[in-house]
Amino acid sequence: LPLILADIQSQLVALALFSALSIHASRYYFRLLFAPAVFILFSTAVILLTIEGNEIASLYFFRITDKSLEVAVSTLLRCFSALSAFCYLILTTTLPEFVNSVRLKGFIREIMLLSYRAIQVLMEEAENLRISAESRLGFRGVRRWVRTAGLISYMIFLRSLWRIEKFEMAKDSRCYSGIFPSIKVEYGGKIYAFLIFFAIFLGLLV
């Protein structure tokens, strides 16, 4: 992050580098980027129209000044540069790898991993039940919506208990001893990172 916050050249390098690596790592990069990007663009628009300075353009009561344009561009680049770095971290780092890298105590690591797995099970069951209820028009009308929400909450509780019990049986059948194994993965994006960084470096020199 100090590199990203340094200057415009560093921000452009970070944006291009981490975006290319994220696209190489996963096709979900733009989908992951969409929600925060909308928030950033609206926030930048507010900055663009509210800072005083020498007027550059105007439309009715909206005015864009030289100061507002400078701050808006700087903020936009800084936000997207940092966001591309965080997206790369999210797309390429699993929770076990992250927990191992921060060197937490063993029992804290296992509690975090078990909680993460339980949340995944809960969200999966909730999504399946929601789709099932929508396909049966369970949310049509206020009274039906309340009744369906209550039934879904009850079924989520029961099915989550059933799934957790199956998860415990699966752990026991694999001789779980209190330590989750983690896979070390070697990523193949280093050559892409080097080529992109070298091309940008040559462009800055020219």
PyMOL CGO cylinders between C-alpha atoms (Angstrom):
from pymol import cmd
from pymol.cgo import CYLINDER

trace = [
    CYLINDER, 0.00, 0.00, 0.00, 2.80, 2.58, 0.50, 0.3, 1, 1, 1, 1, 1, 1,
    CYLINDER, 2.80, 2.58, 0.50, 3.68, 1.98, -3.17, 0.3, 1, 1, 1, 1, 1, 1,
    CYLINDER, 3.68, 1.98, -3.17, 0.07, 2.58, -4.19, 0.3, 1, 1, 1, 1, 1, 1,
    CYLINDER, 0.07, 2.58, -4.19, -0.21, 5.81, -2.18, 0.3, 1, 1, 1, 1, 1, 1,
    CYLINDER, -0.21, 5.81, -2.18, 3.09, 7.28, -3.41, 0.3, 1, 1, 1, 1, 1, 1,
    CYLINDER, 3.09, 7.28, -3.41, 2.33, 9.00, -6.74, 0.3, 1, 1, 1, 1, 1, 1,
    CYLINDER, 2.33, 9.00, -6.74, 0.34, 8.69, -9.95, 0.3, 1, 1, 1, 1, 1, 1,
    CYLINDER, 0.34, 8.69, -9.95, 2.97, 6.57, -11.74, 0.3, 1, 1, 1, 1, 1, 1,
    CYLINDER, 2.97, 6.57, -11.74, 3.03, 4.06, -8.88, 0.3, 1, 1, 1, 1, 1, 1,
    CYLINDER, 3.03, 4.06, -8.88, -0.76, 3.96, -8.81, 0.3, 1, 1, 1, 1, 1, 1,
    CYLINDER, -0.76, 3.96, -8.81, -0.94, 3.24, -12.54, 0.3, 1, 1, 1, 1, 1, 1,
    CYLINDER, -0.94, 3.24, -12.54, 1.72, 0.52, -12.24, 0.3, 1, 1, 1, 1, 1, 1,
    CYLINDER, 1.72, 0.52, -12.24, -0.12, -1.10, -9.31, 0.3, 1, 1, 1, 1, 1, 1,
    CYLINDER, -0.12, -1.10, -9.31, -3.48, -0.90, -11.08, 0.3, 1, 1, 1, 1, 1, 1,
    CYLINDER, -3.48, -0.90, -11.08, -2.18, -2.48, -14.30, 0.3, 1, 1, 1, 1, 1, 1,
    CYLINDER, -2.18, -2.48, -14.30, -0.09, -5.09, -12.51, 0.3, 1, 1, 1, 1, 1, 1,
    CYLINDER, -0.09, -5.09, -12.51, -2.65, -6.35, -10.00, 0.3, 1, 1, 1, 1, 1, 1,
    CYLINDER, -2.65, -6.35, -10.00, -5.51, -6.18, -12.51, 0.3, 1, 1, 1, 1, 1, 1,
    CYLINDER, -5.51, -6.18, -12.51, -3.58, -8.33, -14.99, 0.3, 1, 1, 1, 1, 1, 1,
    CYLINDER, -3.58, -8.33, -14.99, -2.61, -10.82, -12.28, 0.3, 1, 1, 1, 1, 1, 1,
    CYLINDER, -2.61, -10.82, -12.28, -6.19, -10.97, -10.96, 0.3, 1, 1, 1, 1, 1, 1,
    CYLINDER, -6.19, -10.97, -10.96, -7.60, -11.59, -14.44, 0.3, 1, 1, 1, 1, 1, 1,
    CYLINDER, -7.60, -11.59, -14.44, -4.98, -14.31, -14.95, 0.3, 1, 1, 1, 1, 1, 1,
    CYLINDER, -4.98, -14.31, -14.95, -5.90, -15.88, -11.59, 0.3, 1, 1, 1, 1, 1, 1,
    CYLINDER, -5.90, -15.88, -11.59, -9.68, -15.82, -11.93, 0.3, 1, 1, 1, 1, 1, 1,
    CYLINDER, -9.68, -15.82, -11.93, -12.39, -14.82, -14.37, 0.3, 1, 1, 1, 1, 1, 1,
    CYLINDER, -12.39, -14.82, -14.37, -14.45, -13.37, -11.48, 0.3, 1, 1, 1, 1, 1, 1,
    CYLINDER, -14.45, -13.37, -11.48, -12.26, -10.27, -11.15, 0.3, 1, 1, 1, 1, 1, 1,
    CYLINDER, -12.26, -10.27, -11.15, -14.67, -7.83, -12.81, 0.3, 1, 1, 1, 1, 1, 1,
    CYLINDER, -14.67, -7.83, -12.81, -17.66, -9.31, -10.98, 0.3, 1, 1, 1, 1, 1, 1,
    CYLINDER, -17.66, -9.31, -10.98, -15.83, -8.87, -7.68, 0.3, 1, 1, 1, 1, 1, 1,
    CYLINDER, -15.83, -8.87, -7.68, -14.84, -5.33, -8.68, 0.3, 1, 1, 1, 1, 1, 1,
    CYLINDER, -14.84, -5.33, -8.68, -18.34, -4.20, -9.69, 0.3, 1, 1, 1, 1, 1, 1,
    CYLINDER, -18.34, -4.20, -9.69, -19.95, -3.36, -6.31, 0.3, 1, 1, 1, 1, 1, 1,
    CYLINDER, -19.95, -3.36, -6.31, -17.07, -1.33, -4.81, 0.3, 1, 1, 1, 1, 1, 1,
    CYLINDER, -17.07, -1.33, -4.81, -16.45, 0.30, -8.22, 0.3, 1, 1, 1, 1, 1, 1,
    CYLINDER, -16.45, 0.30, -8.22, -20.00, 1.70, -8.28, 0.3, 1, 1, 1, 1, 1, 1,
    CYLINDER, -20.00, 1.70, -8.28, -19.51, 3.18, -4.79, 0.3, 1, 1, 1, 1, 1, 1,
    CYLINDER, -19.51, 3.18, -4.79, -16.13, 4.67, -5.77, 0.3, 1, 1, 1, 1, 1, 1,
    CYLINDER, -16.13, 4.67, -5.77, -17.52, 6.24, -8.96, 0.3, 1, 1, 1, 1, 1, 1,
    CYLINDER, -17.52, 6.24, -8.96, -20.44, 7.89, -7.14, 0.3, 1, 1, 1, 1, 1, 1,
    CYLINDER, -20.44, 7.89, -7.14, -18.09, 9.17, -4.42, 0.3, 1, 1, 1, 1, 1, 1,
    CYLINDER, -18.09, 9.17, -4.42, -15.72, 10.54, -7.06, 0.3, 1, 1, 1, 1, 1, 1,
    CYLINDER, -15.72, 10.54, -7.06, -18.62, 12.30, -8.78, 0.3, 1, 1, 1, 1, 1, 1,
    CYLINDER, -18.62, 12.30, -8.78, -19.47, 14.05, -5.50, 0.3, 1, 1, 1, 1, 1, 1,
    CYLINDER, -19.47, 14.05, -5.50, -15.84, 15.16, -5.12, 0.3, 1, 1, 1, 1, 1, 1,
    CYLINDER, -15.84, 15.16, -5.12, -15.80, 16.38, -8.72, 0.3, 1, 1, 1, 1, 1, 1,
    CYLINDER, -15.80, 16.38, -8.72, -18.80, 18.65, -8.17, 0.3, 1, 1, 1, 1, 1, 1,
    CYLINDER, -18.80, 18.65, -8.17, -18.16, 20.02, -4.67, 0.3, 1, 1, 1, 1, 1, 1,
    CYLINDER, -18.16, 20.02, -4.67, -14.58, 21.33, -4.46, 0.3, 1, 1, 1, 1, 1, 1,
    CYLINDER, -14.58, 21.33, -4.46, -14.08, 25.02, -5.21, 0.3, 1, 1, 1, 1, 1, 1,
    CYLINDER, -14.08, 25.02, -5.21, -11.50, 26.34, -7.68, 0.3, 1, 1, 1, 1, 1, 1,
    CYLINDER, -11.50, 26.34, -7.68, -11.15, 27.76, -11.17, 0.3, 1, 1, 1, 1, 1, 1,
    CYLINDER, -11.15, 27.76, -11.17, -14.12, 26.67, -13.25, 0.3, 1, 1, 1, 1, 1, 1,
    CYLINDER, -14.12, 26.67, -13.25, -13.35, 24.36, -16.19, 0.3, 1, 1, 1, 1, 1, 1,
    CYLINDER, -13.35, 24.36, -16.19, -16.84, 23.28, -17.26, 0.3, 1, 1, 1, 1, 1, 1,
    CYLINDER, -16.84, 23.28, -17.26, -20.40, 23.78, -16.07, 0.3, 1, 1, 1, 1, 1, 1,
    CYLINDER, -20.40, 23.78, -16.07, -23.88, 22.46, -16.76, 0.3, 1, 1, 1, 1, 1, 1,
    CYLINDER, -23.88, 22.46, -16.76, -26.78, 24.27, -15.12, 0.3, 1, 1, 1, 1, 1, 1,
    CYLINDER, -26.78, 24.27, -15.12, -25.78, 24.46, -11.43, 0.3, 1, 1, 1, 1, 1, 1,
    CYLINDER, -25.78, 24.46, -11.43, -23.09, 21.74, -11.68, 0.3, 1, 1, 1, 1, 1, 1,
    CYLINDER, -23.09, 21.74, -11.68, -19.52, 23.05, -11.87, 0.3, 1, 1, 1, 1, 1, 1,
    CYLINDER, -19.52, 23.05, -11.87, -16.21, 21.26, -12.40, 0.3, 1, 1, 1, 1, 1, 1,
    CYLINDER, -16.21, 21.26, -12.40, -13.10, 23.10, -11.25, 0.3, 1, 1, 1, 1, 1, 1,
    CYLINDER, -13.10, 23.10, -11.25, -9.40, 22.46, -11.73, 0.3, 1, 1, 1, 1, 1, 1,
    CYLINDER, -9.40, 22.46, -11.73, -8.98, 21.52, -8.07, 0.3, 1, 1, 1, 1, 1, 1,
    CYLINDER, -8.98, 21.52, -8.07, -11.96, 19.17, -8.06, 0.3, 1, 1, 1, 1, 1, 1,
    CYLINDER, -11.96, 19.17, -8.06, -10.73, 17.44, -11.23, 0.3, 1, 1, 1, 1, 1, 1,
    CYLINDER, -10.73, 17.44, -11.23, -7.25, 16.97, -9.76, 0.3, 1, 1, 1, 1, 1, 1,
    CYLINDER, -7.25, 16.97, -9.76, -8.56, 15.57, -6.47, 0.3, 1, 1, 1, 1, 1, 1,
    CYLINDER, -8.56, 15.57, -6.47, -11.14, 13.36, -8.21, 0.3, 1, 1, 1, 1, 1, 1,
    CYLINDER, -11.14, 13.36, -8.21, -8.59, 11.79, -10.59, 0.3, 1, 1, 1, 1, 1, 1,
    CYLINDER, -8.59, 11.79, -10.59, -6.11, 11.26, -7.77, 0.3, 1, 1, 1, 1, 1, 1,
    CYLINDER, -6.11, 11.26, -7.77, -8.77, 9.69, -5.53, 0.3, 1, 1, 1, 1, 1, 1,
    CYLINDER, -8.77, 9.69, -5.53, -10.07, 7.49, -8.34, 0.3, 1, 1, 1, 1, 1, 1,
    CYLINDER, -10.07, 7.49, -8.34, -6.62, 6.15, -9.20, 0.3, 1, 1, 1, 1, 1, 1,
    CYLINDER, -6.62, 6.15, -9.20, -5.70, 5.58, -5.57, 0.3, 1, 1, 1, 1, 1, 1,
    CYLINDER, -5.70, 5.58, -5.57, -8.95, 3.75, -4.81, 0.3, 1, 1, 1, 1, 1, 1,
    CYLINDER, -8.95, 3.75, -4.81, -8.83, 1.49, -7.87, 0.3, 1, 1, 1, 1, 1, 1,
    CYLINDER, -8.83, 1.49, -7.87, -5.13, 0.74, -7.31, 0.3, 1, 1, 1, 1, 1, 1,
    CYLINDER, -5.13, 0.74, -7.31, -5.75, -0.33, -3.73, 0.3, 1, 1, 1, 1, 1, 1,
    CYLINDER, -5.75, -0.33, -3.73, -8.90, -2.20, -4.76, 0.3, 1, 1, 1, 1, 1, 1,
    CYLINDER, -8.90, -2.20, -4.76, -7.07, -4.15, -7.47, 0.3, 1, 1, 1, 1, 1, 1,
    CYLINDER, -7.07, -4.15, -7.47, -4.45, -5.21, -4.90, 0.3, 1, 1, 1, 1, 1, 1,
    CYLINDER, -4.45, -5.21, -4.90, -7.13, -6.36, -2.45, 0.3, 1, 1, 1, 1, 1, 1,
    CYLINDER, -7.13, -6.36, -2.45, -9.00, -8.22, -5.20, 0.3, 1, 1, 1, 1, 1, 1,
    CYLINDER, -9.00, -8.22, -5.20, -5.78, -10.01, -6.13, 0.3, 1, 1, 1, 1, 1, 1,
    CYLINDER, -5.78, -10.01, -6.13, -5.33, -11.02, -2.49, 0.3, 1, 1, 1, 1, 1, 1,
    CYLINDER, -5.33, -11.02, -2.49, -8.92, -12.27, -2.28, 0.3, 1, 1, 1, 1, 1, 1,
    CYLINDER, -8.92, -12.27, -2.28, -8.74, -14.25, -5.53, 0.3, 1, 1, 1, 1, 1, 1,
    CYLINDER, -8.74, -14.25, -5.53, -5.39, -15.92, -4.89, 0.3, 1, 1, 1, 1, 1, 1,
    CYLINDER, -5.39, -15.92, -4.89, -5.22, -16.46, -1.12, 0.3, 1, 1, 1, 1, 1, 1,
    CYLINDER, -5.22, -16.46, -1.12, -7.36, -19.05, 0.63, 0.3, 1, 1, 1, 1, 1, 1,
    CYLINDER, -7.36, -19.05, 0.63, -8.35, -18.66, 4.27, 0.3, 1, 1, 1, 1, 1, 1,
    CYLINDER, -8.35, -18.66, 4.27, -6.00, -21.47, 5.48, 0.3, 1, 1, 1, 1, 1, 1,
    CYLINDER, -6.00, -21.47, 5.48, -3.08, -19.82, 3.66, 0.3, 1, 1, 1, 1, 1, 1,
    CYLINDER, -3.08, -19.82, 3.66, -3.92, -16.44, 5.16, 0.3, 1, 1, 1, 1, 1, 1,
    CYLINDER, -3.92, -16.44, 5.16, -4.29, -17.83, 8.68, 0.3, 1, 1, 1, 1, 1, 1,
    CYLINDER, -4.29, -17.83, 8.68, -0.99, -19.70, 8.36, 0.3, 1, 1, 1, 1, 1, 1,
    CYLINDER, -0.99, -19.70, 8.36, 0.78, -16.58, 7.11, 0.3, 1, 1, 1, 1, 1, 1,
    CYLINDER, 0.78, -16.58, 7.11, -0.20, -14.52, 10.18, 0.3, 1, 1, 1, 1, 1, 1,
    CYLINDER, -0.20, -14.52, 10.18, 1.05, -17.34, 12.47, 0.3, 1, 1, 1, 1, 1, 1,
    CYLINDER, 1.05, -17.34, 12.47, -1.88, -17.56, 14.86, 0.3, 1, 1, 1, 1, 1, 1,
    CYLINDER, -1.88, -17.56, 14.86, -2.08, -20.07, 17.67, 0.3, 1, 1, 1, 1, 1, 1,
    CYLINDER, -2.08, -20.07, 17.67, -3.24, -23.53, 16.66, 0.3, 1, 1, 1, 1, 1, 1,
    CYLINDER, -3.24, -23.53, 16.66, -6.61, -23.51, 18.45, 0.3, 1, 1, 1, 1, 1, 1,
    CYLINDER, -6.61, -23.51, 18.45, -7.44, -20.00, 17.14, 0.3, 1, 1, 1, 1, 1, 1,
    CYLINDER, -7.44, -20.00, 17.14, -6.63, -21.16, 13.60, 0.3, 1, 1, 1, 1, 1, 1,
    CYLINDER, -6.63, -21.16, 13.60, -8.87, -24.22, 13.93, 0.3, 1, 1, 1, 1, 1, 1,
    CYLINDER, -8.87, -24.22, 13.93, -11.75, -22.19, 15.41, 0.3, 1, 1, 1, 1, 1, 1,
    CYLINDER, -11.75, -22.19, 15.41, -11.52, -19.71, 12.52, 0.3, 1, 1, 1, 1, 1, 1,
    CYLINDER, -11.52, -19.71, 12.52, -11.50, -22.47, 9.91, 0.3, 1, 1, 1, 1, 1, 1,
    CYLINDER, -11.50, -22.47, 9.91, -14.41, -24.33, 11.53, 0.3, 1, 1, 1, 1, 1, 1,
    CYLINDER, -14.41, -24.33, 11.53, -16.40, -21.08, 11.82, 0.3, 1, 1, 1, 1, 1, 1,
    CYLINDER, -16.40, -21.08, 11.82, -15.64, -20.28, 8.18, 0.3, 1, 1, 1, 1, 1, 1,
    CYLINDER, -15.64, -20.28, 8.18, -16.87, -23.72, 7.13, 0.3, 1, 1, 1, 1, 1, 1,
    CYLINDER, -16.87, -23.72, 7.13, -20.02, -23.41, 9.25, 0.3, 1, 1, 1, 1, 1, 1,
    CYLINDER, -20.02, -23.41, 9.25, -20.82, -20.01, 7.69, 0.3, 1, 1, 1, 1, 1, 1,
    CYLINDER, -20.82, -20.01, 7.69, -20.38, -21.50, 4.22, 0.3, 1, 1, 1, 1, 1, 1,
    CYLINDER, -20.38, -21.50, 4.22, -22.80, -24.32, 5.06, 0.3, 1, 1, 1, 1, 1, 1,
    CYLINDER, -22.80, -24.32, 5.06, -25.32, -21.84, 6.48, 0.3, 1, 1, 1, 1, 1, 1,
    CYLINDER, -25.32, -21.84, 6.48, -25.17, -19.56, 3.43, 0.3, 1, 1, 1, 1, 1, 1,
    CYLINDER, -25.17, -19.56, 3.43, -25.47, -22.48, 1.02, 0.3, 1, 1, 1, 1, 1, 1,
    CYLINDER, -25.47, -22.48, 1.02, -28.56, -23.83, 2.79, 0.3, 1, 1, 1, 1, 1, 1,
    CYLINDER, -28.56, -23.83, 2.79, -30.12, -20.34, 2.96, 0.3, 1, 1, 1, 1, 1, 1,
    CYLINDER, -30.12, -20.34, 2.96, -29.58, -19.76, -0.76, 0.3, 1, 1, 1, 1, 1, 1,
    CYLINDER, -29.58, -19.76, -0.76, -31.04, -23.14, -1.72, 0.3, 1, 1, 1, 1, 1, 1,
    CYLINDER, -31.04, -23.14, -1.72, -34.13, -22.56, 0.43, 0.3, 1, 1, 1, 1, 1, 1,
    CYLINDER, -34.13, -22.56, 0.43, -34.58, -19.02, -0.91, 0.3, 1, 1, 1, 1, 1, 1,
    CYLINDER, -34.58, -19.02, -0.91, -34.49, -20.22, -4.52, 0.3, 1, 1, 1, 1, 1, 1,
    CYLINDER, -34.49, -20.22, -4.52, -36.95, -23.00, -3.67, 0.3, 1, 1, 1, 1, 1, 1,
    CYLINDER, -36.95, -23.00, -3.67, -39.33, -20.54, -2.00, 0.3, 1, 1, 1, 1, 1, 1,
    CYLINDER, -39.33, -20.54, -2.00, -39.13, -18.04, -4.87, 0.3, 1, 1, 1, 1, 1, 1,
    CYLINDER, -39.13, -18.04, -4.87, -39.90, -20.76, -7.43, 0.3, 1, 1, 1, 1, 1, 1,
    CYLINDER, -39.90, -20.76, -7.43, -43.10, -21.51, -5.48, 0.3, 1, 1, 1, 1, 1, 1,
    CYLINDER, -43.10, -21.51, -5.48, -44.07, -17.81, -5.19, 0.3, 1, 1, 1, 1, 1, 1,
    CYLINDER, -44.07, -17.81, -5.19, -43.46, -17.93, -1.45, 0.3, 1, 1, 1, 1, 1, 1,
    CYLINDER, -43.46, -17.93, -1.45, -42.66, -14.22, -1.22, 0.3, 1, 1, 1, 1, 1, 1,
    CYLINDER, -42.66, -14.22, -1.22, -45.81, -12.95, -2.96, 0.3, 1, 1, 1, 1, 1, 1,
    CYLINDER, -45.81, -12.95, -2.96, -47.61, -10.69, -0.50, 0.3, 1, 1, 1, 1, 1, 1,
    CYLINDER, -47.61, -10.69, -0.50, -46.70, -9.51, 3.00, 0.3, 1, 1, 1, 1, 1, 1,
    CYLINDER, -46.70, -9.51, 3.00, -48.44, -12.32, 4.92, 0.3, 1, 1, 1, 1, 1, 1,
    CYLINDER, -48.44, -12.32, 4.92, -46.97, -15.02, 2.71, 0.3, 1, 1, 1, 1, 1, 1,
    CYLINDER, -46.97, -15.02, 2.71, -43.53, -13.37, 2.89, 0.3, 1, 1, 1, 1, 1, 1,
    CYLINDER, -43.53, -13.37, 2.89, -43.58, -13.44, 6.72, 0.3, 1, 1, 1, 1, 1, 1,
    CYLINDER, -43.58, -13.44, 6.72, -44.74, -17.07, 6.78, 0.3, 1, 1, 1, 1, 1, 1,
    CYLINDER, -44.74, -17.07, 6.78, -42.10, -18.12, 4.23, 0.3, 1, 1, 1, 1, 1, 1,
    CYLINDER, -42.10, -18.12, 4.23, -39.33, -16.27, 6.09, 0.3, 1, 1, 1, 1, 1, 1,
    CYLINDER, -39.33, -16.27, 6.09, -40.28, -18.10, 9.30, 0.3, 1, 1, 1, 1, 1, 1,
    CYLINDER, -40.28, -18.10, 9.30, -40.30, -21.49, 7.58, 0.3, 1, 1, 1, 1, 1, 1,
    CYLINDER, -40.30, -21.49, 7.58, -36.96, -20.79, 5.91, 0.3, 1, 1, 1, 1, 1, 1,
    CYLINDER, -36.96, -20.79, 5.91, -35.39, -19.80, 9.24, 0.3, 1, 1, 1, 1, 1, 1,
    CYLINDER, -35.39, -19.80, 9.24, -36.67, -23.00, 10.85, 0.3, 1, 1, 1, 1, 1, 1,
    CYLINDER, -36.67, -23.00, 10.85, -35.46, -25.18, 7.96, 0.3, 1, 1, 1, 1, 1, 1,
    CYLINDER, -35.46, -25.18, 7.96, -32.05, -23.46, 7.89, 0.3, 1, 1, 1, 1, 1, 1,
    CYLINDER, -32.05, -23.46, 7.89, -31.60, -24.35, 11.56, 0.3, 1, 1, 1, 1, 1, 1,
    CYLINDER, -31.60, -24.35, 11.56, -32.56, -28.01, 11.06, 0.3, 1, 1, 1, 1, 1, 1,
    CYLINDER, -32.56, -28.01, 11.06, -30.62, -28.55, 7.83, 0.3, 1, 1, 1, 1, 1, 1,
    CYLINDER, -30.62, -28.55, 7.83, -27.55, -26.77, 9.19, 0.3, 1, 1, 1, 1, 1, 1,
    CYLINDER, -27.55, -26.77, 9.19, -27.51, -29.15, 12.17, 0.3, 1, 1, 1, 1, 1, 1,
    CYLINDER, -27.51, -29.15, 12.17, -27.80, -32.08, 9.75, 0.3, 1, 1, 1, 1, 1, 1,
    CYLINDER, -27.80, -32.08, 9.75, -24.99, -30.75, 7.54, 0.3, 1, 1, 1, 1, 1, 1,
    CYLINDER, -24.99, -30.75, 7.54, -22.71, -30.08, 10.51, 0.3, 1, 1, 1, 1, 1, 1,
    CYLINDER, -22.71, -30.08, 10.51, -23.33, -33.62, 11.76, 0.3, 1, 1, 1, 1, 1, 1,
    CYLINDER, -23.33, -33.62, 11.76, -22.35, -34.97, 8.34, 0.3, 1, 1, 1, 1, 1, 1,
    CYLINDER, -22.35, -34.97, 8.34, -19.29, -32.73, 8.42, 0.3, 1, 1, 1, 1, 1, 1,
    CYLINDER, -19.29, -32.73, 8.42, -18.26, -34.17, 11.79, 0.3, 1, 1, 1, 1, 1, 1,
    CYLINDER, -18.26, -34.17, 11.79, -18.68, -37.70, 10.44, 0.3, 1, 1, 1, 1, 1, 1,
    CYLINDER, -18.68, -37.70, 10.44, -16.56, -36.81, 7.40, 0.3, 1, 1, 1, 1, 1, 1,
    CYLINDER, -16.56, -36.81, 7.40, -13.80, -35.43, 9.64, 0.3, 1, 1, 1, 1, 1, 1,
    CYLINDER, -13.80, -35.43, 9.64, -13.83, -38.54, 11.83, 0.3, 1, 1, 1, 1, 1, 1,
    CYLINDER, -13.83, -38.54, 11.83, -13.70, -40.84, 8.80, 0.3, 1, 1, 1, 1, 1, 1,
    CYLINDER, -13.70, -40.84, 8.80, -10.58, -38.98, 7.61, 0.3, 1, 1, 1, 1, 1, 1,
    CYLINDER, -10.58, -38.98, 7.61, -8.87, -39.29, 11.01, 0.3, 1, 1, 1, 1, 1, 1,
    CYLINDER, -8.87, -39.29, 11.01, -9.14, -35.60, 11.85, 0.3, 1, 1, 1, 1, 1, 1,
    CYLINDER, -9.14, -35.60, 11.85, -6.71, -34.88, 14.71, 0.3, 1, 1, 1, 1, 1, 1,
    CYLINDER, -6.71, -34.88, 14.71, -7.50, -31.21, 15.38, 0.3, 1, 1, 1, 1, 1, 1,
    CYLINDER, -7.50, -31.21, 15.38, -5.34, -29.73, 12.60, 0.3, 1, 1, 1, 1, 1, 1,
    CYLINDER, -5.34, -29.73, 12.60, -6.72, -28.85, 9.19, 0.3, 1, 1, 1, 1, 1, 1,
    CYLINDER, -6.72, -28.85, 9.19, -4.25, -29.69, 6.40, 0.3, 1, 1, 1, 1, 1, 1,
    CYLINDER, -4.25, -29.69, 6.40, -3.50, -26.82, 4.04, 0.3, 1, 1, 1, 1, 1, 1,
    CYLINDER, -3.50, -26.82, 4.04, -2.32, -27.11, 0.45, 0.3, 1, 1, 1, 1, 1, 1,
    CYLINDER, -2.32, -27.11, 0.45, 0.61, -25.02, -0.70, 0.3, 1, 1, 1, 1, 1, 1,
    CYLINDER, 0.61, -25.02, -0.70, -0.07, -23.79, -4.22, 0.3, 1, 1, 1, 1, 1, 1,
    CYLINDER, -0.07, -23.79, -4.22, 2.52, -22.37, -6.58, 0.3, 1, 1, 1, 1, 1, 1,
    CYLINDER, 2.52, -22.37, -6.58, 0.98, -19.68, -8.78, 0.3, 1, 1, 1, 1, 1, 1,
    CYLINDER, 0.98, -19.68, -8.78, 2.16, -19.22, -12.35, 0.3, 1, 1, 1, 1, 1, 1,
    CYLINDER, 2.16, -19.22, -12.35, 1.62, -15.49, -12.74, 0.3, 1, 1, 1, 1, 1, 1,
    CYLINDER, 1.62, -15.49, -12.74, 5.15, -14.38, -11.96, 0.3, 1, 1, 1, 1, 1, 1,
    CYLINDER, 5.15, -14.38, -11.96, 6.25, -14.19, -15.60, 0.3, 1, 1, 1, 1, 1, 1,
    CYLINDER, 6.25, -14.19, -15.60, 3.18, -12.08, -16.43, 0.3, 1, 1, 1, 1, 1, 1,
    CYLINDER, 3.18, -12.08, -16.43, 3.94, -9.74, -13.55, 0.3, 1, 1, 1, 1, 1, 1,
    CYLINDER, 3.94, -9.74, -13.55, 7.54, -9.34, -14.67, 0.3, 1, 1, 1, 1, 1, 1,
    CYLINDER, 7.54, -9.34, -14.67, 6.61, -8.63, -18.31, 0.3, 1, 1, 1, 1, 1, 1,
    CYLINDER, 6.61, -8.63, -18.31, 3.93, -6.09, -17.36, 0.3, 1, 1, 1, 1, 1, 1,
    CYLINDER, 3.93, -6.09, -17.36, 6.18, -4.34, -14.86, 0.3, 1, 1, 1, 1, 1, 1,
    CYLINDER, 6.18, -4.34, -14.86, 9.05, -4.24, -17.37, 0.3, 1, 1, 1, 1, 1, 1,
    CYLINDER, 9.05, -4.24, -17.37, 6.80, -2.82, -20.12, 0.3, 1, 1, 1, 1, 1, 1,
    CYLINDER, 6.80, -2.82, -20.12, 5.45, -0.12, -17.80, 0.3, 1, 1, 1, 1, 1, 1,
    CYLINDER, 5.45, -0.12, -17.80, 8.96, 0.71, -16.60, 0.3, 1, 1, 1, 1, 1, 1,
    CYLINDER, 8.96, 0.71, -16.60, 10.15, 1.16, -20.21, 0.3, 1, 1, 1, 1, 1, 1,
    CYLINDER, 10.15, 1.16, -20.21, 7.12, 3.33, -20.93, 0.3, 1, 1, 1, 1, 1, 1,
    CYLINDER, 7.12, 3.33, -20.93, 7.92, 5.59, -17.97, 0.3, 1, 1, 1, 1, 1, 1,
    CYLINDER, 7.92, 5.59, -17.97, 11.53, 5.95, -19.13, 0.3, 1, 1, 1, 1, 1, 1,
    CYLINDER, 11.53, 5.95, -19.13, 10.46, 6.97, -22.63, 0.3, 1, 1, 1, 1, 1, 1,
]
cmd.load_cgo(trace, "trace")
